Amino acid sequence: MEHRNKIRKRVNFSFQYSLKDDSSENQFKDAMVVDHSEKGIRFEALEKLPIGTRLRLTFKNVTPPIQDFQLNTEGVVVWSIQPDPEEPVYRVGLKYL
């Protein structure tokens, strides 16, 4: 049964994330957003992220006409699965803080 009360929209764009408590600027990792809503995103990452992990997110637009656009936000992992044990891809649900 679906528990969401906000509409999810399918998308396909990349972003970067890091652990909120990690002070190192070089720890940003690439990921791909699969869908989003007002309250959060579902994305794919190359590592398992435990439930409760707090992340910093950076979304950048690198194409004209708004090439300089950047959005920074934070979120918390609410679920994380590896759909195929043979593939190193994890699907992650993240709620915006």
Secondary structure as UniProt FT lines:
FT   STRAND          9..19
FT   TURN            20..21
FT   HELIX           25..27
FT   STRAND          29..36
FT   STRAND          40..45
FT   TURN            51..52
FT   STRAND          54..60
FT   TURN            64..65
FT   TURN            67..68
FT   STRAND          70..81
FT   TURN            85..86
FT   STRAND          90..96
//
